[in-house]
């Protein structure tokens, strides 16, 4: 997508790998949101880190130095967001160096191209990326950002000059404490050294820190420019500008020794260039980092504990090698990784998906590669609900992770990680069963780290207080999802006793009479206890019973009890709750009345049916009632214009925004104490409901939701790469992956080795269509014309036994499709 003008105000493209930490490309081309420790802090800033360009010409005489940033934009004052915050250090830098001019950004996560509108005698652009290769977690977990600068001379006279890249040595910093210039109480003993080879590098370290120090590590800035020189140690940008103007030192090694206590050194590289008339020159830079020490530096839920002086080291999976080695490995594979990343982004944006859908769905990868997710040294995958920020400062602060860890009821919505990196998602299931599950069968909705600690059994947890029922039901559904994604029957056989124990606990506690209907206190993702009979929990229950039936049959186990409960429950839920318009909540006189919705219309009332469609489980409630209820949700809950709306809690939509309210009472009857968050707009729920509408063929309703969501996050008042709820980069948003699969009519089953495609009309161009797909062991693009289907594998391999298109089974012999050898399947007999 192309971002210009006001759309750049909140633009902040995260750049970093899985669990590595990130920095962000701001809309004016600056580098902001330095979160290299993978500690959430959108206002974290490392000053004096920038790129600048000197342009010189002999005749007519010309010599100028410009900061390769556009002017910063003023804040929009949008509630609960901070992506438009301009760090003080950036303002200071603009007083030293004149900005190059306004910018235009073209971006598809995780790539961007910044074009500078300038009066210089050269045209300048910058391309940035961090590798994202579906199904290759190692390639997608690199602590490196690559920058490619392109200089073109449109004139008749040669120009020359130098391109400077500057970086502050922030080794020792904690990612939170403010830095003033080169001053910070955590600095001292920092050293910069020059390293030469095919690339010229500055290696930034602090050997005075003990190996276990939270800020210990290494930074590298490198360039491929022939004849590059170094300006290894300076404290003011003006000094680097002087070097850039023609007086750098090329002496390798430390110039003045370690930095004084409370201070650090800046460093920079200067890449010379000459561009003849009509020619183009490209110069590459990279920034790499290595911060191996992650500790339990976040407040965990449950009873207050006193572990004394123990810090609980977790480490980081990516940090097996230092920044120098990471940079060298990246350089060796730069072109390969760039091509693989481009193949993925082009697969989305060159598809027949409608409008901006390809660009928007590409952005979902940012959710799982933000500080919301980390991997410990031994590879355990952990996830917060999001990243603390403006939306959480009133109760949990602005720095770190929101609501740790692996919250099952919020992660119920997440689908992106399970498709792009299924082995990492499967690791979370292993944690749920091996660590979190109590002997009696239930699974608390949060895990404590390190995982060898006593877990949250028989204690008050928080958010909600008791183990979330929807999270447990989701664990059953996710188990079946992982099997369909390729976990294998051996894995399922190992996990099946856990599933049986979990379902038995649910039956004993919430349906002891075997009616198929859950009753009683039902802790949920709304951070309160649901009561009575409701379809939010009910459809998850019905879908879980169907998933259990399928898993039992795969293992040759008796599935009759699950089928009987499902049939009884499906009939009962429909008879009890369907009003003819939507599914309500039924409360008895004994049920808790506070924080319920009763006769209201809940946006997520059919969440279990959404899950069922993804897993090919069929309808859990009558099809016609499902469609009617979804239409009613959109009619009653989708609102345009919030200027006169009374927000009872957090504001995620305001002004002229369009958003889907969590709950409304179209016919009155709003309780005195309604369900918590009823007046909020959650992107994750919007994606869930929109995808479900697409599964039901309700395209207009789906895009009414999606268009409103995407308009709110167009860069003007919110960041397209940062969904906000209880924190930034909120993982519920990752429900959006199901929109891609719903548009494509796509299903994959590793069990039968089958690919299924049935794109909706809106995702076709007449008889032709083209969609990306991920299939467990490989990913590719499916392109269909009137007479044939072509499957192109871009990475991994596709092990196929069958392909279905628009309800037809195509004649495909058992085949393994690999990159470079597309499979063509005729559509005619």
Residue pairs with C-beta under 8 A, 6 or more apart in sequence:
1 106
1 107
1 108
1 356
1 359
1 720
2 104
2 105
2 106
3 11
3 27
3 104
3 105
3 106
3 107
3 715
4 104
4 105
6 73
6 715
6 716
7 27
7 714
7 715
7 716
8 27
8 28
8 70
8 73
8 103
8 105
8 715
9 27
9 73
9 74
9 75
9 76
9 84
9 715
9 716
9 717
10 27
10 76
10 78
10 81
10 83
10 84
10 715
10 716
10 717
10 718
10 719
10 720
11 25
11 26
11 27
11 83
11 105
11 107
11 715
11 719
11 720
12 24
12 25
12 26
12 27
12 32
12 33
12 42
12 83
12 719
12 721
12 722
13 24
13 25
13 107
13 109
13 110
13 112
13 128
13 366
13 721
14 22
14 23
14 24
14 33
14 109
14 110
14 366
14 369
14 370
14 721
14 722
14 729
15 22
15 23
15 24
15 25
15 110
15 128
15 129
15 130
15 145
16 22
16 23
16 35
16 36
16 38
16 130
16 143
16 145
16 369
17 130
17 131
17 140
17 141
17 142
17 143
17 144
17 318
17 369
18 137
18 140
18 141
18 318
18 368
18 369
18 373
18 375
18 421
18 424
19 38
19 141
19 316
19 317
19 318
19 369
19 373
19 374
19 375
20 36
20 38
20 141
20 142
20 143
20 289
20 316
20 318
20 369
21 35
21 36
21 37
21 38
21 39
21 143
21 289
21 291
21 371
22 33
22 35
22 36
22 38
22 369
22 370
22 371
23 31
23 32
23 33
23 34
23 35
23 36
23 145
23 287
24 31
24 32
24 33
25 31
25 105
25 112
25 114
25 128
26 32
26 33
27 70
27 73
27 103
27 105
27 715
28 69
28 70
28 71
28 72
28 73
28 99
28 103
29 68
29 69
29 70
29 103
29 105
29 114
29 116
29 126
30 50
30 69
30 72
30 90
31 46
31 49
31 50
32 45
32 85
32 87
32 90
33 41
33 42
33 43
33 44
33 45
33 83
34 41
34 44
34 45
34 46
34 49
34 170
34 175
35 41
35 42
35 44
35 175
35 371
36 143
36 170
36 175
36 219
36 289
36 291
37 173
37 174
37 175
37 214
37 215
37 291
37 294
38 291
38 294
38 316
38 371
38 374
39 174
39 175
39 176
39 297
39 371
39 399
39 400
39 401
40 370
40 371
40 372
40 384
40 386
40 387
40 388
40 389
40 399
40 400
40 401
40 402
40 727
40 728
40 729
41 175
41 176
41 398
41 399
41 400
42 82
42 83
42 85
42 387
42 389
42 722
42 728
43 82
43 85
43 87
43 398
44 175
44 176
44 399
45 87
45 88
45 89
45 90
45 179
46 167
46 168
46 170
46 173
46 179
47 87
47 89
47 92
47 93
47 168
47 179
47 180
47 181
47 182
48 89
48 93
48 166
48 167
48 168
48 181
48 182
48 237
48 240
48 266
49 166
49 167
49 168
49 266
50 67
50 68
50 69
50 93
50 97
50 165
50 166
50 237
51 67
51 68
51 126
51 147
51 149
51 163
51 164
51 165
51 166
51 285
52 65
52 66
52 67
52 68
52 97
52 163
52 164
52 166
52 240
52 241
52 244
53 65
53 66
53 68
53 100
53 120
53 124
53 161
53 162
53 163
53 164
54 63
54 64
54 65
54 161
54 162
54 163
54 164
54 244
54 245
55 62
55 63
55 64
55 65
55 66
55 120
55 121
55 122
55 159
55 161
56 62
56 63
56 159
56 160
56 161
57 63
57 121
57 157
57 158
57 159
57 160
58 157
58 158
59 157
60 157
62 121
62 159
64 120
65 97
65 98
65 241
65 244
65 245
66 97
66 98
66 99
66 100
66 101
66 118
66 120
67 93
67 94
67 97
67 98
67 99
67 100
68 100
68 116
68 124
68 126
69 90
69 93
69 94
69 99
69 100
69 103
70 99
70 100
70 101
70 102
70 103
70 116
71 94
71 99
71 102
72 86
72 90
72 91
72 94
73 84
73 86
75 84
75 85
75 86
76 84
76 716
76 717
78 84
78 654
78 717
78 718
79 390
79 651
79 654
80 389
80 390
80 391
80 650
80 651
80 652
80 724
81 389
81 390
81 391
81 717
81 718
81 719
81 722
81 724
81 728
82 389
82 390
82 398
82 728
83 718
83 719
83 722
89 179
89 181
92 181
93 237
96 236
96 237
96 238
96 241
97 237
97 241
100 116
100 118
100 120
100 124
101 116
101 117
101 118
101 119
102 116
102 117
103 114
103 115
103 116
103 117
104 114
104 115
104 117
105 112
105 113
105 114
105 115
106 112
106 113
106 115
107 113
107 359
108 345
108 348
108 349
108 358
108 359
108 362
109 132
109 345
109 362
109 363
109 365
109 366
109 721
110 129
110 130
110 131
110 132
110 341
110 345
110 365
110 366
110 369
111 127
111 128
111 129
111 341
111 342
111 345
112 127
112 128
112 129
113 125
113 126
113 127
114 125
114 126
114 127
114 128
115 124
115 125
116 124
116 125
116 126
118 124
121 153
121 155
121 157
121 159
122 151
122 152
122 153
122 154
122 159
122 275
123 150
123 151
123 152
123 153
123 154
124 149
124 150
124 151
125 149
125 150
126 147
126 148
126 149
126 150
127 147
127 148
127 150
128 145
128 146
128 147
128 148
129 145
129 146
129 338
129 341
130 142
130 144
130 145
130 146
130 369
131 139
131 140
131 142
131 337
131 338
131 340
131 341
132 140
132 341
132 344
132 365
132 369
133 139
133 140
133 337
133 340
133 341
133 344
133 795
134 140
134 344
134 419
134 420
134 421
134 774
134 779
134 795
135 420
135 421
135 422
135 774
135 776
135 777
135 778
135 779
135 795
135 796
136 340
136 795
136 796
137 421
137 423
137 424
139 333
139 337
139 340
140 369
140 420
140 421
141 317
141 318
141 375
142 318
142 326
142 329
142 330
142 337
143 288
143 289
143 290
143 318
143 319
143 323
143 326
144 286
144 287
144 288
144 289
144 326
144 327
144 330
145 286
145 287
145 288
146 284
146 285
146 286
146 330
146 334
146 338
147 165
147 284
147 285
147 286
147 287
148 282
148 283
148 284
149 163
149 282
149 283
149 284
149 285
150 280
150 281
150 282
151 163
151 273
151 275
151 280
151 281
151 282
151 283
152 275
152 279
152 280
152 281
153 159
153 275
153 276
153 277
153 278
153 279
153 280
154 278
155 277
156 277
157 277
158 274
158 275
158 276
158 277
159 274
159 275
160 272
160 273
160 274
160 275
161 272
161 273
162 244
162 270
162 271
162 272
162 273
163 223
163 225
163 270
163 271
163 273
163 283
164 231
164 240
164 243
164 244
164 268
164 269
164 270
164 271
165 221
165 223
165 268
165 269
165 271
165 285
166 237
166 240
166 266
166 267
166 268
167 202
167 204
167 219
167 221
167 266
167 267
167 268
167 287
168 179
168 182
168 264
168 265
168 266
168 267
169 190
169 191
169 192
169 204
169 205
169 206
169 219
169 259
169 264
169 265
169 266
169 267
170 179
170 204
170 219
170 264
171 190
171 204
171 205
171 206
171 209
171 215
171 216
171 217
171 218
171 219
171 264
172 186
172 187
172 188
172 189
172 190
172 206
172 209
172 213
172 215
172 216
172 264
173 179
173 184
173 186
173 187
173 215
174 186
174 214
174 215
175 399
176 399
177 184
177 185
177 186
178 184
181 235
181 236
182 235
182 259
182 263
182 264
182 265
182 266
183 262
183 263
184 262
184 263
184 264
185 262
186 215
187 259
187 261
187 262
187 263
187 264
188 206
188 208
188 258
188 259
188 260
188 261
188 262
188 263
188 264
189 206
189 207
189 208
189 209
189 258
189 259
189 261
190 204
190 205
190 206
190 258
190 259
190 263
190 264
190 265
191 204
191 205
191 206
191 207
191 254
191 257
191 258
191 259
191 265
192 202
192 203
192 204
192 205
192 232
192 233
192 254
192 265
192 267
193 202
193 203
193 205
193 232
193 252
193 253
193 254
194 200
194 201
194 202
194 203
194 230
194 232
194 251
194 252
194 253
195 201
195 202
195 203
195 252
195 324
196 252
198 224
198 331
199 222
199 223
199 224
199 327
199 331
200 222
200 223
200 225
200 228
200 229
200 230
200 269
201 220
201 221
201 222
201 223
201 269
201 324
201 327
202 220
202 221
202 222
202 230
202 232
202 267
202 268
202 269
203 218
203 219
203 220
203 323
203 324
204 218
204 219
204 220
204 221
204 265
204 267
205 218
205 219
206 215
206 216
206 258
207 258
208 258
209 215
209 216
210 216
212 293
212 313
213 293
214 293
214 295
214 297
215 291
215 293
216 291
216 292
216 293
217 289
217 290
217 291
217 292
217 293
217 323
218 289
218 290
218 322
218 323
218 324
219 287
219 288
219 289
219 290
219 323
220 286
220 287
220 288
220 289
220 323
220 324
220 326
220 327
221 267
221 268
221 269
221 285
221 286
221 287
222 269
222 285
222 286
222 288
222 327
222 331
223 269
223 271
223 283
223 284
223 285
223 286
224 283
224 284
224 331
225 269
225 271
225 272
225 273
225 283
225 284
226 272
227 271
227 272
228 269
228 270
228 271
228 272
229 248
229 249
229 250
229 269
229 270
229 272
230 248
230 249
230 250
230 252
230 267
230 268
230 269
230 270
231 239
231 240
231 243
231 244
231 248
231 249
231 267
231 268
231 269
231 270
232 249
232 253
232 254
232 255
232 265
232 267
233 254
233 255
233 256
233 265
233 266
233 267
234 240
234 243
234 265
234 266
234 267
234 268
235 263
235 265
235 266
237 266
240 266
240 268
243 249
243 268
243 270
244 268
244 270
248 270
249 255
259 265
269 285
271 283
271 285
273 281
273 283
274 281
275 281
284 334
286 327
286 330
286 331
288 323
288 324
288 326
288 327
288 330
289 323
289 326
290 319
290 321
290 322
290 323
290 326
291 316
291 319
292 315
292 316
292 319
292 377
293 313
293 315
293 316
294 313
294 314
294 315
294 316
294 374
294 376
295 311
295 312
295 313
295 314
296 311
296 312
296 314
296 449
296 450
297 400
298 384
298 400
298 401
298 404
299 396
299 404
300 404
300 405
300 446
300 448
300 449
301 403
301 404
301 446
301 456
301 461
301 462
301 463
302 446
302 448
302 456
302 459
302 460
302 461
302 462
303 459
303 460
312 449
312 450
314 374
314 376
314 377
314 449
314 450
315 376
315 377
315 378
316 374
316 375
316 376
316 377
317 375
317 376
317 377
317 378
317 379
318 375
319 377
321 329
330 337
340 794
340 795
343 794
343 795
344 362
344 772
344 779
344 794
345 362
347 772
347 779
347 780
347 781
347 794
348 358
348 359
348 361
348 362
348 772
349 358
349 359
349 362
350 358
350 770
351 358
351 763
351 770
351 771
351 772
351 781
352 759
352 763
352 764
352 765
352 768
352 769
352 770
352 771
353 361
353 740
353 743
353 744
353 763
353 771
354 703
354 743
354 762
354 763
356 710
357 706
357 739
357 740
357 743
360 706
360 710
360 720
360 736
361 736
361 737
361 739
361 740
363 720
363 721
364 416
364 733
364 734
364 736
364 737
365 416
365 420
366 721
366 722
366 729
367 414
367 416
367 723
367 729
367 730
367 731
367 733
367 734
368 414
368 416
368 417
368 420
368 421
368 731
368 734
370 387
370 722
370 728
370 729
371 384
371 387
371 401
371 729
372 383
372 384
372 385
372 386
372 387
372 401
372 402
372 727
372 729
372 730
372 731
373 381
373 382
373 383
373 384
373 417
373 731
374 381
374 382
374 383
375 381
375 382
375 424
376 382
376 449
376 450
379 427
380 427
380 431
380 451
381 424
381 425
381 427
381 428
381 431
382 404
382 405
382 406
382 447
382 449
383 405
383 406
383 407
383 411
383 428
383 731
384 401
384 402
384 403
384 404
384 405
384 407
384 727
384 731
385 401
385 402
385 403
385 407
385 410
385 725
385 726
385 727
385 730
385 731
385 732
386 392
386 401
386 402
386 403
386 725
386 726
386 727
386 728
386 729
386 730
386 731
387 400
387 401
387 402
387 727
387 728
387 729
388 396
388 397
388 398
388 399
388 400
388 401
388 402
388 727
388 728
389 398
389 724
389 727
389 728
390 398
391 650
391 652
391 724
391 725
391 726
391 727
391 728
392 398
392 402
392 726
392 727
396 402
396 403
401 727
402 726
402 727
402 730
403 410
403 446
403 463
403 726
403 727
404 446
404 449
405 446
405 447
405 448
405 449
406 428
406 431
406 432
406 436
406 446
406 447
407 445
407 446
407 463
407 471
408 432
408 443
408 445
408 446
408 468
408 470
408 471
408 472
408 474
408 475
409 445
409 468
409 470
409 471
409 474
409 524
409 525
410 525
410 684
410 730
410 731
410 732
411 428
411 471
411 474
411 731
412 470
412 471
412 474
412 477
412 478
412 525
412 540
412 607
413 684
413 685
413 687
413 688
413 731
413 732
413 733
413 734
413 735
414 731
414 732
414 734
414 735
415 614
415 734
415 735
415 736
415 737
415 738
416 734
416 736
416 737
417 424
417 425
417 734
418 425
418 478
418 481
418 482
418 485
418 737
419 485
419 737
419 774
420 774
422 482
422 485
422 486
422 487
422 776
425 478
425 482
425 485
426 482
426 485
426 487
426 491
429 475
429 478
429 479
429 482
429 495
431 447
431 451
432 443
432 447
432 475
433 443
433 495
433 498
435 447
435 451
435 455
436 443
436 444
436 447
436 455
436 456
437 443
437 498
437 501
437 502
438 444
438 455
438 457
438 458
440 505
441 501
441 502
441 504
441 505
441 506
442 467
442 472
442 502
442 505
442 509
443 467
443 471
443 472
443 475
443 502
444 455
444 456
444 457
444 461
444 467
445 461
445 463
445 464
445 467
445 468
445 471
445 472
445 523
446 456
446 461
446 462
446 463
447 455
447 456
448 454
448 455
448 456
456 467
460 466
461 467
463 527
464 523
464 524
464 526
464 527
464 528
464 529
465 523
465 529
466 521
466 523
466 529
467 523
468 523
468 524
468 525
469 506
469 510
469 518
469 522
469 523
469 524
469 537
470 522
470 524
470 525
470 536
470 537
470 540
471 525
472 502
472 505
472 506
473 506
473 537
473 540
473 541
473 543
473 544
473 608
474 540
474 611
475 502
476 499
476 502
476 503
476 544
476 547
476 548
477 540
477 543
477 544
477 547
477 611
477 615
479 492
479 495
479 499
479 547
479 551
480 547
480 548
480 550
480 551
480 615
481 614
481 615
482 491
483 489
483 491
483 492
483 551
483 554
483 750
483 751
484 615
484 616
484 748
484 749
484 750
484 751
485 748
485 750
485 776
486 750
486 776
486 777
487 750
488 750
489 554
489 555
492 551
492 554
492 555
493 555
496 551
496 552
496 555
496 557
499 548
499 551
503 544
503 548
503 562
506 518
506 541
507 514
507 565
509 520
510 518
510 519
510 520
510 522
511 517
511 518
511 519
511 565
514 565
514 568
515 568
515 569
515 572
516 545
516 564
516 565
516 566
516 567
516 568
516 569
516 570
516 571
516 572
516 573
517 533
517 538
517 568
517 569
517 572
517 573
517 576
518 533
518 537
518 538
518 541
519 532
519 533
520 531
521 529
521 530
521 531
521 592
522 529
522 530
522 531
522 534
522 537
523 529
523 530
524 530
524 536
524 537
526 595
526 675
526 676
526 677
527 676
527 677
528 595
528 675
528 676
529 592
529 595
530 536
530 537
530 585
530 596
531 587
531 591
531 592
531 593
531 596
532 585
532 586
532 587
532 588
532 591
532 596
533 573
533 576
533 577
533 585
533 586
534 577
534 583
534 585
534 586
534 597
534 602
534 605
535 573
535 577
535 583
535 585
535 602
535 605
535 606
535 608
535 621
536 602
536 604
536 605
536 607
538 569
538 573
538 577
538 608
539 573
539 605
539 606
539 607
539 608
539 609
539 611
539 612
539 620
539 621
540 607
540 608
540 611
541 569
541 608
542 566
542 569
542 570
542 573
542 608
542 612
542 620
542 621
543 608
543 609
543 611
543 612
543 615
543 617
543 620
544 608
545 562
545 563
545 565
545 566
545 569
546 562
546 566
546 612
546 615
546 617
546 618
546 620
547 615
547 617
548 559
548 562
549 559
549 562
549 563
549 566
550 559
550 615
550 617
552 558
552 559
552 562
553 559
554 751
566 620
570 620
570 621
573 583
573 621
574 621
574 622
574 625
576 586
577 583
577 584
577 585
577 586
578 621
578 625
578 629
580 628
581 601
581 628
581 629
581 632
582 601
582 605
582 628
582 629
582 632
582 633
582 636
583 602
583 605
583 606
583 621
583 625
583 629
584 597
584 598
584 599
584 600
584 601
585 596
585 597
585 598
585 599
585 600
585 602
587 593
587 596
587 598
593 671
593 673
594 671
594 673
595 673
595 674
595 675
595 676
596 671
596 674
596 675
597 663
597 665
597 671
597 674
597 675
597 678
598 669
598 671
599 665
599 667
599 668
599 669
600 663
600 664
600 665
600 669
600 670
600 674
600 675
600 678
601 632
601 633
601 636
601 637
601 663
601 664
601 665
601 666
602 633
602 662
602 663
602 675
603 633
603 637
603 660
603 661
603 662
603 663
603 685
603 686
603 689
604 662
604 685
604 688
604 689
605 629
605 633
606 621
606 626
606 629
606 630
606 633
606 692
607 688
608 620
609 619
609 620
609 621
609 626
609 692
610 688
610 689
610 691
610 692
610 695
610 738
611 617
612 618
612 619
612 620
613 692
613 695
613 742
614 738
614 741
614 747
616 747
616 749
619 626
626 696
627 696
627 698
630 689
630 692
630 693
630 696
630 698
630 701
631 698
631 701
632 666
633 660
633 689
634 660
634 689
634 693
634 698
634 701
634 704
634 705
636 664
636 666
637 660
637 661
637 662
637 663
637 664
638 658
638 659
638 660
638 661
638 704
638 705
638 708
639 645
639 653
639 658
639 659
639 660
639 661
640 656
640 657
640 658
640 708
641 655
641 656
641 657
641 658
642 653
642 654
642 655
642 656
642 657
642 659
643 654
643 655
643 656
645 654
645 679
646 679
647 654
647 679
647 680
648 678
648 679
649 676
649 677
649 679
649 680
650 677
650 680
652 659
652 680
652 681
652 682
652 683
652 724
652 725
653 659
653 681
653 712
655 717
657 681
657 708
657 711
657 712
658 704
658 707
658 708
658 709
658 711
658 712
659 681
659 686
659 708
659 709
659 712
660 681
660 682
660 685
660 686
660 689
660 705
660 708
660 709
661 678
661 679
661 680
661 681
662 675
662 677
662 678
662 679
662 680
662 681
662 682
662 685
663 674
663 675
663 678
664 678
665 674
682 725
682 732
683 709
683 713
683 723
683 724
683 725
683 730
683 732
683 733
683 736
684 723
684 725
684 730
684 731
684 732
684 733
684 734
684 735
684 736
685 732
685 735
686 705
686 706
686 708
686 709
687 706
687 709
687 733
687 735
687 736
687 738
687 739
688 735
688 738
689 705
690 701
690 702
690 703
690 705
690 706
690 709
690 739
691 702
691 735
691 736
691 738
691 739
691 741
691 742
692 742
693 699
693 701
693 702
693 705
694 702
694 739
694 742
694 743
694 760
695 742
697 760
699 760
699 761
699 762
702 739
702 742
703 762
706 739
710 720
712 718
713 719
713 720
713 722
713 723
714 720
718 724
722 728
722 729
723 729
723 730
723 732
723 733
724 730
725 732
725 733
740 746
740 771
740 772
741 747
742 760
743 759
743 760
743 762
743 763
743 771
744 757
744 758
744 759
744 763
744 771
744 773
744 782
745 756
745 757
745 758
745 759
745 760
745 806
746 755
746 756
746 757
746 758
746 771
746 773
747 754
747 755
747 756
748 754
748 755
748 756
748 773
748 774
748 775
748 776
750 775
750 776
750 777
752 801
752 802
753 799
753 800
753 801
753 802
753 814
754 800
754 801
754 802
754 803
754 804
755 773
755 775
755 782
755 791
755 798
755 800
755 802
755 803
755 804
756 803
756 804
756 805
757 771
757 773
757 782
757 784
757 789
757 803
757 804
757 805
757 806
758 804
758 805
758 806
758 807
759 769
759 771
763 769
763 771
767 784
767 785
767 786
768 783
768 784
768 785
768 786
769 783
769 784
770 781
770 782
770 783
770 784
771 781
771 782
772 779
772 780
772 781
772 782
773 779
773 780
773 781
773 782
775 798
777 796
777 797
777 798
777 799
778 793
778 794
778 795
778 796
778 797
778 798
778 817
778 818
779 793
779 794
779 795
779 796
780 791
780 792
780 793
780 794
780 795
780 798
780 817
781 791
781 792
781 794
782 789
782 790
782 791
782 792
783 789
783 790
783 792
784 790
784 805
784 827
786 827
787 826
787 827
787 828
788 824
788 825
788 826
788 827
789 803
789 805
789 810
789 824
789 825
789 827
790 822
790 823
790 824
790 825
791 798
791 800
791 803
791 817
791 822
791 823
791 825
792 822
793 817
793 818
793 819
793 821
793 822
794 819
795 819
797 816
797 817
797 818
798 815
798 816
798 817
798 818
798 823
799 815
799 816
800 812
800 814
800 815
800 816
800 817
800 823
801 812
801 814
802 809
802 810
802 812
803 809
803 810
803 812
803 825
804 810
805 827
808 827
810 825
810 826
810 827
811 825
811 826
812 823
812 825
815 823
817 823
